[in-house]
Amino acid sequence: MTPSQHPEKEGMNVNARASDPAPRGQIIVIFAVALVAIISIGALILEGGQAFAQQRIAQNGADAAANAGAVVIAQHLKGAPAADGNAVYTAVSTSTTANELANPVAIYTDNVGVPLNPVVTVAPGTAIPANGRGVKVTGDRVMGTTLARVIGINSLTASAEATAIAGAASGGCPPDTACGLLPVTFPVQISLCDGSGRLTGIGEPGDLWQIVTPPLTAGNESIVPLCKTAPGAVGWLDLQPGVNLAGEIVTPVNDFDYPSWVQTQPGNPNSVEDEINNNYAGKIVLIPMFDGTCRIKPATGSTPCPIADQGVDPVGNNTYYHIPYLASFHLDEAIIQGANVSDCNAHAGTPKLIATTPEFLGCLTGWFVDYSLPGEVDPFTTINPETTVAIQLIK
């Protein structure tokens, strides 16, 4: 039978072949749309993750630059001659360059982080304003894209800003820093121990411990003696009632108001040499400095001790030390495991110790420094040569 004898079958075959191209074209369109959607989702995941990482890097860079500028302002507040507007600019620009922060802009702020009005930009040849207490830094991180280029996005920008201020440290060190508040106090003036290990040789009111700046060397190190002030009174402070001496060293207080009167803590300091060295050797510690003792606790830190009660308790149970401020001390070594006068004097620093009795309590060796510590700032306290200065990242 010939095809012409079955026209209906021939027609059916023709119609079937004619309908094939239509569904194939729809599949191609659907696939193209789906492919764009898949690429878009992939771009969102991939580039979004990259953008989030760049945002964190940008924020860290802005934080570092603001802190760098605030450190110079802190040094300026303490009277450092080289801490001027050019130094602020150099510190900020060096930090932004190191962190690859694009389009950086830095402006000065007041003592609570509010930009000055009118705005003063951190720039070469611009002096630190009289009311300049901080730096605000803004900047970007620009990244190229990969998958997102398919949908017309060739780059992404992560922006960040940070503000850091400088001022008087409001207390001890915050928990996330490498410094601590040692529960031991030394005289404000340079001091020595006599042959029996008792406090003697306190200098004149202006004869203060030497403040040094880097480099820290053996020649400019201080040997700070732990002298006995009277039988049983050793200058170890009871800053956390109910916590023993070792516990106070390993977990120091982070809130210490001064000026204040603080009582001594009984205990044998020979047992805490390892705690001090293991936790703080090579680091900055805060040390309460005292300028008077009293056998009673005056009402407030600013209340003087009555004349009749000045001095130390003969048995050392009720001696209060007046703490006017904290000193920043870069600890080299604690030598308090017995007398160890020779070990203390083996350090090249000064003053050399003269104690010759086993009752001598030992020493701390290191440097009184003018570092700016990270921590909480009291923006309203006047800065003077004895003030411990902090820098605070506030936003």
C-alpha positions in Angstrom: 0.0 0.0 0.0 1.4 3.5 -1.0 1.4 6.5 1.4 -1.2 8.2 -0.7 -3.6 5.5 0.2 -3.5 6.6 3.9 -3.5 10.4 4.0 -4.6 10.5 7.6 -1.5 8.8 8.8 0.7 10.9 6.6 -1.0 14.0 8.0 -0.5 12.8 11.6 3.2 12.3 11.0 3.6 15.7 9.5 1.8 17.4 12.4 3.9 15.5 15.0 7.1 16.6 13.4 5.9 20.2 13.2 5.1 20.4 16.9 8.6 19.4 18.1 10.4 22.8 18.0 8.0 24.5 20.3 8.7 22.6 23.6 12.4 22.6 22.9 12.5 26.4 22.7 10.6 26.7 26.0 13.1 24.4 27.7 16.0 26.6 26.5 14.3 29.7 27.9 13.5 28.1 31.2 17.0 26.8 31.5 18.5 30.2 30.8 16.3 31.9 33.4 17.1 29.1 35.9 20.8 29.5 35.2 20.7 33.2 35.9 18.8 32.5 39.1 21.4 29.9 40.1 24.2 32.2 39.4 22.5 35.0 41.3 22.0 32.8 44.3 25.6 31.6 44.0 26.8 35.2 43.7 24.8 36.2 46.8 26.3 33.4 48.8 29.9 33.7 47.6 30.1 37.5 47.3 28.0 38.0 50.4 30.4 36.0 52.4 33.4 37.9 51.0 31.6 41.2 51.6 31.0 40.2 55.2 34.7 39.2 55.7 35.8 42.5 54.1 33.4 44.4 56.4 35.1 42.9 59.4 38.5 43.7 58.0 37.4 47.3 57.3 36.1 47.6 60.8 39.3 46.3 62.3 41.3 48.7 60.2 39.1 51.7 61.2 39.5 50.6 64.9 43.2 50.3 64.6 43.6 53.7 62.9 41.4 55.5 65.5 43.3 53.9 68.3 46.6 54.9 66.7 45.5 58.5 66.5 44.2 58.5 70.1 47.5 57.1 71.4 49.3 60.2 70.0 46.6 62.5 71.6 47.2 60.7 74.9 50.9 61.4 74.6 50.1 65.0 73.8 48.0 65.3 76.9 51.0 64.1 78.9 53.2 66.8 77.4 55.3 64.7 74.9 56.9 67.3 72.6 56.8 65.1 69.5 53.1 64.3 69.9 51.6 66.9 67.6 49.2 67.1 64.7 51.7 65.7 62.2 52.3 62.7 64.5 48.5 62.1 64.7 48.3 62.2 60.9 51.3 59.9 60.5 49.9 57.3 63.0 46.5 57.3 61.4 47.7 57.2 57.8 50.3 54.5 58.6 47.6 52.3 60.1 45.1 52.9 57.3 47.7 52.0 54.7 48.8 48.9 56.6 45.1 47.8 56.8 44.5 48.7 53.1 41.7 51.0 54.1 40.6 52.9 51.0 39.3 56.5 51.0 40.3 57.1 54.7 39.1 60.3 56.4 40.0 61.2 60.0 38.6 64.0 62.0 39.2 65.2 65.6 36.5 64.7 68.3 35.9 66.1 71.8 36.3 64.2 75.1 33.2 62.1 74.6 33.8 61.3 70.9 31.6 63.9 69.3 33.2 65.5 66.1 34.4 69.0 66.7 32.3 71.8 65.3 33.6 73.2 63.0 35.1 70.0 61.8 38.9 69.7 62.0 40.4 67.1 59.7 43.6 65.2 60.7 46.1 66.4 58.2 49.7 67.4 57.8 50.5 70.8 59.3 47.3 70.8 61.3 47.8 71.2 65.1 45.9 69.1 67.6 42.9 71.3 68.6 42.9 72.5 72.2 39.7 70.5 72.8 40.8 67.6 70.6 40.6 64.4 72.7 39.9 61.8 70.1 39.9 60.7 66.5 37.1 59.4 64.3 38.1 57.4 61.2 36.1 56.3 58.3 37.2 54.2 55.4 36.4 51.5 52.8 37.5 48.1 51.6 36.8 47.6 47.9 36.7 44.1 46.5 36.2 42.8 42.9 33.5 40.2 42.2 33.5 36.9 40.3 30.0 35.4 39.8 28.3 38.7 40.4 29.8 40.1 37.2 27.3 38.0 35.3 24.5 40.2 36.8 26.4 43.4 36.3 28.0 43.9 39.7 31.7 44.3 39.2 32.8 45.4 42.7 31.5 45.7 46.3 32.4 48.2 49.0 32.5 47.6 52.7 32.5 50.8 54.8 33.4 51.2 58.4 33.9 53.9 61.0 35.5 54.0 64.5 36.1 56.6 67.2 38.7 56.4 70.0 39.2 59.0 72.7 42.0 59.6 75.2 41.8 60.6 78.8 42.5 59.7 82.4 42.1 55.9 83.1 39.0 55.5 85.2 40.4 52.5 87.1 42.1 49.2 86.5 42.6 47.2 83.3 39.7 45.7 81.4 39.6 41.9 81.3 40.6 41.6 77.7 44.0 43.4 78.1 47.4 42.0 78.9 47.8 44.1 82.0 46.6 43.7 85.6 46.4 45.6 88.8 48.9 44.2 91.3 47.7 44.3 94.9 51.0 45.8 96.2 51.8 49.5 96.9 55.0 51.5 96.8 55.8 55.0 97.9 55.3 57.8 95.4 58.9 58.9 96.0 61.9 56.8 95.3 62.5 54.6 98.4 65.0 52.2 99.9 64.9 49.6 102.6 67.3 49.8 105.6 69.5 47.0 106.7 66.6 45.4 108.5 64.4 45.5 105.5 62.2 48.4 106.8 61.2 51.4 104.6 63.7 54.2 104.7 65.4 56.7 102.4 62.1 58.2 100.9 63.1 61.0 98.6 61.8 64.5 98.5 58.3 65.2 97.3 59.6 65.9 93.8 62.0 62.9 93.8 59.7 60.5 91.9 60.4 57.2 90.2 61.9 57.8 86.7 59.4 57.6 83.9 61.1 56.1 80.8 60.1 55.8 77.2 61.3 53.1 74.8 63.8 51.7 74.3 63.7 50.0 77.7 67.2 49.0 78.6 69.0 47.6 81.6 70.5 51.0 82.2 67.2 52.8 82.7 65.5 50.0 84.7 64.2 50.6 88.3 64.7 48.2 91.2 61.7 48.8 93.4 62.1 47.3 96.9 59.3 45.6 98.9 60.2 47.2 102.2 58.6 46.5 105.6 57.0 49.6 107.0 56.6 48.1 110.5 56.4 44.6 111.9 53.7 42.7 110.0 52.9 45.6 107.6 54.2 44.8 104.1 52.2 46.9 101.7 50.2 44.1 100.1 46.7 45.4 99.7 43.4 43.8 100.3 41.5 44.9 97.2 39.1 42.0 97.1 37.9 41.0 100.6 37.7 37.3 101.0 40.2 36.6 98.2 43.7 35.5 99.1 46.8 37.2 97.7 47.5 34.7 94.9 43.9 35.0 93.8 44.1 38.8 93.7 47.2 38.6 91.5 45.9 36.0 89.0 42.4 37.6 88.8 43.0 41.3 89.4 40.2 43.8 90.1 39.2 45.8 87.0 37.5 48.7 88.9 39.6 50.8 91.3 38.6 54.3 92.3 41.3 56.7 93.5 42.3 58.5 95.5 41.4 56.0 98.2 42.5 54.5 101.5 43.1 50.7 101.2 43.9 48.3 104.0 46.8 45.9 103.9 46.3 42.2 103.5 48.0 39.6 105.7 49.8 36.8 103.9 53.2 35.6 102.9 54.3 37.3 99.6 57.0 34.6 99.2 54.3 32.3 97.9 53.2 34.5 94.9 56.4 35.0 93.0 55.4 32.5 90.3 51.9 34.0 90.0 53.3 37.4 89.3 56.0 36.3 86.8 53.9 33.8 85.0 51.1 36.2 84.4 52.8 39.6 84.0 56.6 39.4 83.3 57.2 41.4 80.1 53.8 43.1 80.4 52.5 46.3 81.8 50.9 46.2 85.2 49.2 48.9 87.2 50.6 49.5 90.6 48.9 51.6 93.3 51.4 54.2 94.7 51.0 55.5 98.2 51.9 58.8 99.8 50.7 58.2 103.4 49.6 55.6 105.9 46.9 55.7 108.7 45.9 53.5 111.5 42.2 54.2 110.8 40.3 54.4 107.6 39.4 58.1 106.8 35.9 58.8 105.6 36.8 59.3 101.9 39.9 59.0 99.7 40.3 62.8 99.9 40.0 62.9 103.7 43.4 63.3 105.4 44.4 61.0 108.2 44.1 62.6 111.6 47.5 63.6 112.9 47.2 61.3 115.9 46.5 58.3 113.7 49.2 58.8 111.0 51.7 56.0 110.5 51.3 52.2 110.7 49.7 49.9 113.2 52.5 48.4 115.4 51.2 44.9 114.7 50.2 45.6 111.1 46.5 44.6 111.4 45.0 48.0 110.7 47.2 50.0 108.4 45.6 51.9 105.6 47.6 53.2 102.6 46.5 56.4 100.8 46.6 55.7 97.0 46.6 59.0 95.0 47.1 57.3 91.7 48.2 54.2 89.8 51.5 53.9 88.0 52.1 52.0 84.8 55.0 49.6 85.3 56.5 47.3 82.6 57.5 44.3 84.7 60.8 42.7 84.1 60.9 40.3 87.1 59.4 39.8 90.5 62.1 38.6 93.0 60.2 38.0 96.2 61.0 34.3 97.0 63.0 35.2 100.2 65.3 38.1 100.7 67.3 37.8 97.4 69.1 41.2 97.8 71.9 40.0 95.5 69.4 38.9 92.8 67.7 42.3 92.9 71.0 44.1 92.7 72.2 41.9 89.9 69.9 43.9 87.7 71.7 47.0 86.3 69.0 49.4 87.4 68.8 51.7 90.3 68.5 52.4 93.1 70.6 49.5 94.5 69.2 47.8 97.6 71.0 48.0 100.9 69.0 45.5 103.0 71.1 42.8 104.5 68.7 40.8 106.5 66.5 37.8 105.6 63.5 39.9 106.7 63.9 41.9 103.5 60.9 41.2 101.3 62.4 41.3 97.8 61.8 43.6 94.8 60.1 44.2 91.5 62.4 45.1 88.6 61.2 46.9 85.5 60.3 50.3 84.2 57.8 53.0 85.1 56.4 53.9 81.7 54.1 56.4 80.2 52.2 54.0 78.0 48.6 54.6 77.1 46.6 51.6 78.3 43.4 50.4 76.6 40.6 50.7 79.0 37.7 52.9 80.2 38.3 56.7 80.2 37.1 59.3 82.6 36.8 62.2 80.1 36.5 64.9 82.7 39.6 64.3 84.8 42.5 66.7 84.4 45.6 65.1 83.1 48.8 65.7 85.0 52.3 64.0 85.0 51.2 61.4 87.5 48.0 60.5 85.7 47.7 57.1 84.1 46.2 57.7 80.6 44.0 55.3 78.7 42.5 55.2 75.3 39.0 53.9 74.7 37.4 52.7 71.5 33.9 54.0 72.0 32.2 53.2 68.6 
